[in-house]
Amino acid sequence: MRAPCERSPLQKIGAALHYPKVRKRIALTDEQLRRFLTELRYVTEVVELSGVVAEVPKDRRDDFIPATFIASGADYLISGDLDLADLRAQFAILTAREFCDQHLR
């Protein structure tokens, strides 16, 4: 995984994973979640976004997501976000299900 250089994306992920509606769907104990976030820090590569411009017209707060995709040189952007799905003509965006069906079976 590659993450943008701004307020720590891992902090954002950690906060989101603790939202009550998310916790209902994740069958992890607090300790397992803490270990997951710790391990995630070791496999994350930080990329620099300066000079990279990308826009998500329906949600400009998500502009950093395609910018990170561009800066990282990743092959795919895996997301179920409908605002990002509108950018499929510009970027290789797949849902998790599509990625699994195409690459893991």
Backbone as CSV, one residue per row, in Angstrom:
resi,resn,N_x,N_y,N_z,CA_x,CA_y,CA_z,C_x,C_y,C_z
1,MET,0.844,-1.171,0.000,0.000,0.000,0.000,0.885,1.228,0.000
2,ARG,0.489,2.257,-0.694,1.211,3.520,-0.692,0.251,4.583,-0.189
3,ALA,0.751,5.462,0.639,-0.126,6.443,1.264,0.398,7.859,1.044
4,PRO,-0.485,8.851,0.987,-0.062,10.220,0.731,0.665,10.865,1.900
5,CYS,1.513,11.850,1.573,2.240,12.614,2.588,1.388,13.795,3.025
6,GLU,0.589,13.647,3.968,-0.190,14.711,4.573,-0.475,14.250,5.990
7,ARG,-1.499,14.781,6.648,-1.824,14.257,7.964,-1.827,12.749,7.847
8,SER,-1.223,12.102,8.761,-0.976,10.668,8.642,-2.214,9.896,8.193
9,PRO,-2.140,9.309,6.998,-3.255,8.491,6.528,-3.524,7.319,7.468
10,LEU,-2.477,6.817,8.113,-2.692,5.715,9.048,-3.516,6.171,10.244
11,GLN,-3.351,7.434,10.646,-4.195,7.957,11.722,-5.646,8.012,11.262
12,LYS,-5.858,8.409,10.001,-7.221,8.467,9.465,-7.828,7.069,9.403
13,ILE,-7.044,6.106,8.948,-7.529,4.728,8.871,-7.856,4.212,10.267
14,GLY,-6.957,4.465,11.215,-7.184,4.032,12.588,-8.450,4.630,13.171
15,ALA,-8.651,5.923,12.922,-9.859,6.585,13.430,-11.105,5.984,12.780
16,ALA,-11.056,5.782,11.463,-12.216,5.239,10.751,-12.556,3.826,11.225
17,LEU,-11.531,3.028,11.509,-11.782,1.658,11.958,-12.391,1.606,13.357
18,HIS,-12.350,2.711,14.067,-12.953,2.760,15.395,-14.357,3.364,15.391
19,TYR,-14.838,3.818,14.238,-16.206,4.340,14.170,-17.159,3.215,14.553
20,PRO,-18.186,3.508,15.360,-19.126,2.458,15.781,-19.737,1.675,14.619
21,LYS,-20.124,2.358,13.535,-20.752,1.628,12.421,-19.756,0.706,11.724
22,VAL,-18.467,1.052,11.755,-17.440,0.197,11.160,-17.131,-0.965,12.092
23,ARG,-17.029,-0.681,13.381,-16.713,-1.740,14.361,-17.759,-2.851,14.351
24,LYS,-19.002,-2.501,14.046,-20.054,-3.518,13.969,-19.761,-4.536,12.877
25,ARG,-19.044,-4.119,11.842,-18.774,-4.983,10.692,-17.423,-5.672,10.757
26,ILE,-16.574,-5.262,11.679,-15.233,-5.838,11.784,-15.165,-6.710,13.027
27,ALA,-14.913,-7.976,12.820,-14.877,-8.922,13.938,-13.457,-9.014,14.518
28,LEU,-12.933,-7.881,14.975,-11.610,-7.850,15.597,-11.724,-7.288,17.008
29,THR,-10.940,-7.840,17.898,-10.871,-7.276,19.240,-10.061,-5.987,19.158
30,ASP,-10.088,-5.192,20.208,-9.282,-3.972,20.242,-7.804,-4.294,20.050
31,GLU,-7.338,-5.384,20.656,-5.933,-5.778,20.533,-5.606,-6.199,19.097
32,GLN,-6.484,-6.944,18.461,-6.252,-7.362,17.077,-6.230,-6.157,16.140
33,LEU,-7.112,-5.203,16.395,-7.150,-3.991,15.582,-5.869,-3.174,15.774
34,ARG,-5.395,-3.087,17.014,-4.146,-2.373,17.297,-2.983,-3.046,16.566
35,ARG,-2.930,-4.371,16.600,-1.860,-5.106,15.906,-1.945,-4.921,14.395
36,PHE,-3.158,-4.936,13.864,-3.343,-4.719,12.432,-2.781,-3.355,12.030
37,LEU,-3.112,-2.312,12.780,-2.632,-0.962,12.454,-1.118,-0.871,12.596
38,THR,-0.552,-1.563,13.576,0.905,-1.585,13.744,1.562,-2.257,12.544
39,GLU,1.023,-3.383,12.118,1.574,-4.094,10.963,1.412,-3.280,9.687
40,LEU,0.313,-2.556,9.583,0.074,-1.721,8.410,1.160,-0.657,8.255
41,ARG,1.645,-0.152,9.368,2.725,0.849,9.318,3.984,0.300,8.658
42,TYR,4.221,-0.994,8.809,5.434,-1.606,8.261,5.332,-1.909,6.765
43,VAL,4.128,-1.994,6.229,3.979,-2.320,4.811,3.520,-1.120,3.978
44,THR,3.459,0.037,4.597,3.021,1.248,3.909,4.219,2.012,3.369
45,GLU,4.127,2.404,2.123,5.155,3.244,1.518,4.554,4.637,1.324
46,VAL,5.214,5.640,1.839,4.722,7.007,1.734,5.210,7.604,0.420
47,VAL,4.308,8.253,-0.316,4.672,8.909,-1.567,4.445,10.410,-1.443
48,GLU,5.224,11.172,-2.182,5.132,12.638,-2.162,4.099,13.086,-3.203
49,LEU,3.187,13.959,-2.791,2.125,14.408,-3.680,2.371,15.781,-4.294
50,SER,3.454,16.443,-3.929,3.673,17.788,-4.453,3.770,17.741,-5.977
51,GLY,3.013,18.612,-6.618,3.006,18.684,-8.068,2.039,17.726,-8.738
52,VAL,1.418,16.840,-8.000,0.460,15.892,-8.572,-0.945,16.469,-8.408
53,VAL,-1.635,16.608,-9.528,-2.973,17.184,-9.496,-3.975,16.156,-10.008
54,ALA,-5.000,15.918,-9.232,-6.100,15.040,-9.627,-7.342,15.517,-8.894
55,GLU,-8.460,15.444,-9.563,-9.695,15.938,-8.955,-10.785,14.881,-8.962
56,VAL,-11.550,14.881,-7.882,-12.756,14.066,-7.779,-13.901,15.076,-7.748
57,PRO,-14.494,15.371,-8.895,-15.488,16.447,-8.974,-16.631,16.348,-7.965
58,LYS,-17.098,15.133,-7.676,-18.238,14.987,-6.762,-17.852,15.112,-5.290
59,ASP,-16.569,14.962,-4.974,-16.116,15.089,-3.577,-14.651,15.517,-3.571
60,ARG,-14.437,16.822,-3.591,-13.083,17.361,-3.685,-12.213,16.971,-2.488
61,ARG,-12.822,16.562,-1.375,-12.026,16.091,-0.230,-11.293,14.796,-0.552
62,ASP,-11.713,14.116,-1.614,-11.078,12.862,-2.020,-10.008,13.052,-3.097
63,ASP,-9.681,14.301,-3.436,-8.684,14.554,-4.478,-7.352,13.843,-4.212
64,PHE,-7.011,13.679,-2.943,-5.732,13.042,-2.615,-5.697,11.564,-3.016
65,ILE,-6.860,10.935,-3.186,-6.879,9.504,-3.499,-6.362,9.237,-4.913
66,PRO,-6.933,9.856,-5.968,-6.332,9.622,-7.284,-4.932,10.230,-7.396
67,ALA,-4.658,11.304,-6.652,-3.306,11.878,-6.661,-2.300,10.871,-6.116
68,THR,-2.673,10.172,-5.067,-1.808,9.141,-4.497,-1.617,8.003,-5.487
69,PHE,-2.688,7.622,-6.159,-2.616,6.573,-7.178,-1.608,6.957,-8.268
70,ILE,-1.683,8.196,-8.737,-0.769,8.669,-9.780,0.667,8.685,-9.263
71,ALA,0.868,9.294,-8.094,2.218,9.444,-7.535,2.869,8.099,-7.227
72,SER,2.065,7.128,-6.854,2.614,5.825,-6.462,2.996,4.957,-7.656
73,GLY,2.385,5.225,-8.793,2.628,4.367,-9.944,1.951,3.014,-9.816
74,ALA,0.942,2.928,-8.955,0.224,1.665,-8.739,-0.493,1.228,-10.014
75,ASP,-0.712,-0.059,-10.129,-1.425,-0.591,-11.283,-2.936,-0.373,-11.174
76,TYR,-3.459,-0.434,-9.945,-4.890,-0.315,-9.723,-5.170,0.531,-8.497
77,LEU,-6.328,1.164,-8.523,-6.876,1.836,-7.351,-8.083,1.007,-6.950
78,ILE,-8.038,0.430,-5.769,-9.115,-0.437,-5.299,-10.025,0.383,-4.394
79,SER,-11.281,0.547,-4.820,-12.213,1.349,-4.036,-13.647,1.028,-4.427
80,GLY,-14.524,1.110,-3.458,-15.952,0.974,-3.702,-16.656,2.311,-3.659
81,ASP,-15.895,3.394,-3.518,-16.449,4.745,-3.447,-17.059,5.114,-4.796
82,LEU,-18.352,5.428,-4.813,-19.038,5.741,-6.065,-18.508,7.007,-6.719
83,ASP,-18.063,7.969,-5.928,-17.490,9.188,-6.497,-16.218,8.874,-7.280
84,LEU,-15.418,7.934,-6.780,-14.210,7.528,-7.486,-14.547,6.658,-8.692
85,ALA,-15.600,5.871,-8.598,-15.997,5.003,-9.710,-16.307,5.824,-10.959
86,ASP,-16.740,7.047,-10.774,-17.010,7.927,-11.912,-15.741,8.269,-12.690
87,LEU,-14.573,8.011,-12.119,-13.297,8.332,-12.760,-12.679,7.140,-13.494
88,ARG,-13.430,6.070,-13.642,-12.905,4.849,-14.266,-12.393,5.067,-15.687
89,ALA,-12.937,6.040,-16.394,-12.459,6.308,-17.753,-11.033,6.871,-17.738
90,GLN,-10.658,7.492,-16.612,-9.334,8.102,-16.494,-8.318,7.202,-15.794
91,PHE,-8.779,6.396,-14.847,-7.885,5.618,-13.997,-8.334,4.154,-13.915
92,ALA,-7.400,3.275,-13.621,-7.704,1.850,-13.459,-8.272,1.627,-12.060
93,ILE,-9.572,1.869,-11.915,-10.243,1.745,-10.620,-11.105,0.486,-10.640
94,LEU,-10.885,-0.362,-9.642,-11.656,-1.596,-9.488,-12.225,-1.660,-8.077
95,THR,-13.375,-2.320,-7.938,-13.853,-2.624,-6.593,-13.025,-3.799,-6.079
96,ALA,-13.077,-4.051,-4.795,-12.345,-5.187,-4.226,-12.807,-6.490,-4.871
97,ARG,-14.093,-6.627,-5.094,-14.646,-7.832,-5.725,-14.094,-7.990,-7.142
98,GLU,-14.089,-6.904,-7.929,-13.573,-6.966,-9.296,-12.083,-7.360,-9.300
99,PHE,-11.333,-6.776,-8.384,-9.901,-7.100,-8.324,-9.716,-8.590,-8.008
100,CYS,-10.445,-9.075,-7.020,-10.329,-10.499,-6.647,-10.729,-11.401,-7.815
101,ASP,-11.828,-11.062,-8.466,-12.295,-11.885,-9.591,-11.276,-11.906,-10.734
102,GLN,-10.642,-10.773,-10.989,-9.706,-10.680,-12.125,-8.308,-11.191,-11.812
103,HIS,-7.887,-11.107,-10.552,-6.475,-11.359,-10.253,-6.199,-12.436,-9.212
104,LEU,-7.212,-12.882,-8.495,-6.950,-13.823,-7.409,-7.679,-15.152,-7.589
105,ARG,-8.261,-15.385,-8.719,-8.967,-16.660,-8.934,-8.314,-17.461,-10.007
